Amino acid sequence: MNNRKDKGFRARGIIPAVITPFMPEGKFNEAAMRKLINYLIDGGVHGLFLVGTTGEFYGLTPG
């Protein structure tokens, strides 16, 4: 019998939801995103949750 609790991803540690920075004209701000990610990693996070909770996905297109 399969034990469901033994399957899948197990999040541990600090995994913040990260905003997606945009420029005033609505384009994705890659430089700001890199700066933010480096800041969070330097601060000791264990992972990042991107484009998942803050609603910016509508402004993104496949690159």
ROSE-482521 format. One record per residue: x, y negated, z negated of N, C-alpha, C in turn. Coordinates in pm, whole numbers, padded with zeros to 5 digits, always signed. Last residue first. Example, Ala and Ser with C-alpha at 12.3 -4.5 7.8 and 13.67 -1.06 7.14 Angstrom:
2
+01285+00225-00708+01367+00106-00714+01290-00003-00787
+01319+00569-00780+01230+00450-00780+01320+00330-00780
end
This chain:
63
+00926-03382+02277+01044-03452+02329+01114-03374+02426
+00575-03421+02247+00690-03332+02263+00806-03406+02329
+00486-03707+02046+00469-03626+02166+00590-03534+02177
+00315-03861+01773+00431-03790+01827+00394-03713+01952
+00100-03968+01644+00185-04060+01719+00305-03993+01784
-00017-03767+01499-00092-03820+01613-00005-03909+01702
+00146-03726+01277+00156-03635+01390+00087-03688+01515
+00119-03873+01048+00182-03938+01162+00187-03850+01287
+00008-03769+00805-00077-03810+00915-00012-03873+01036
+00138-03654+00593+00117-03798+00589+00049-03854+00713
+00192-03383+00610+00093-03430+00514+00059-03577+00524
+00374-03304+00814+00274-03213+00763+00166-03274+00677
+00629-03381+00909+00510-03394+00993+00397-03304+00943
+00826-03173+00694+00815-03278+00795+00683-03268+00872
+00967-03115+00408+00837-03084+00468+00806-03198+00564
+01282-02976+00327+01205-03092+00370+01075-03044+00434
+01478-02860+00043+01415-02845+00174+01337-02970+00206
+01593-02937-00187+01619-02800-00144+01560-02771-00007
+01766-03247-00263+01646-03169-00231+01686-03032-00178
+01980-03418-00338+01971-03283-00393+01845-03205-00362
+02047-03657-00226+01980-03661-00356+01954-03524-00415
+02136-03587+00022+02236-03634-00075+02178-03639-00216
+01881-03537+00130+01976-03427+00112+02083-03466+00011
+01776-03801+00133+01711-03695+00055+01806-03578+00029
+01961-03930+00304+01938-03979+00168+01876-03870+00080
+01922-03785+00540+02052-03782+00472+02040-03828+00327
+01656-03862+00593+01689-03722+00569+01823-03710+00497
+01689-04141+00633+01603-04090+00527+01637-03946+00492
+01858-04144+00858+01900-04209+00733+01819-04155+00615
+01694-04016+01045+01824-03958+01009+01873-04015+00875
+01486-04204+01058+01459-04067+01012+01589-04000+00969
+01612-04426+01164+01556-04435+01029+01529-04295+00972
+01675-04322+01417+01782-04368+01328+01732-04376+01184
+01422-04269+01531+01514-04159+01500+01623-04202+01402
+01122-04366+01518+01248-04430+01482+01346-04322+01435
+00886-04347+01779+00953-04278+01670+01089-04343+01645
+00704-04645+01863+00795-04535+01898+00857-04476+01772
+00554-04869+01794+00493-04738+01785+00581-04621+01823
+00669-05114+01772+00596-05087+01896+00537-04947+01901
+00805-05096+01525+00685-05179+01536+00603-05152+01663
+00889-04742+01490+00926-04881+01518+00797-04963+01532
+00831-04509+01223+00806-04559+01358+00855-04703+01368
+00910-04223+01027+00925-04366+01054+00902-04400+01201
+00717-04010+00854+00778-04020+00986+00789-04168+01020
+00785-03898+00518+00715-03982+00614+00788-03976+00748
+00793-03572+00383+00870-03685+00435+00786-03766+00533
+00746-03405+00089+00681-03441+00215+00746-03571+00261
+01024-03230-00065+00935-03344-00050+00869-03352+00087
+01098-02988-00252+01072-02994-00109+00973-03108-00086
+01295-02850-00494+01234-02976-00454+01222-02980-00303
+01227-02503-00567+01304-02626-00576+01224-02747-00534
+01084-02285-00326+01144-02307-00458+01222-02437-00455
+00849-02096-00151+00910-02227-00172+00961-02238-00314
+00863-01820+00023+00851-01859-00118+00925-01990-00139
+00695-01669+00291+00785-01774+00245+00758-01808+00099
+00615-01312+00296+00608-01453+00330+00711-01542+00265
+00534-01071+00039+00546-01113+00178+00553-01265+00189
+00468-00989-00211+00604-00962-00168+00631-01010-00026
+00200-01026-00247+00289-01123-00310+00436-01100-00274
+00082-00801-00123+00081-00931-00056+00179-01030-00118
+00198-00492-00086+00176-00588-00194+00191-00728-00135
+00057-00220+00085+00134-00344+00091+00097-00436-00024
+00084+00118+00000+00000+00000+00000+00089-00125+00000
end
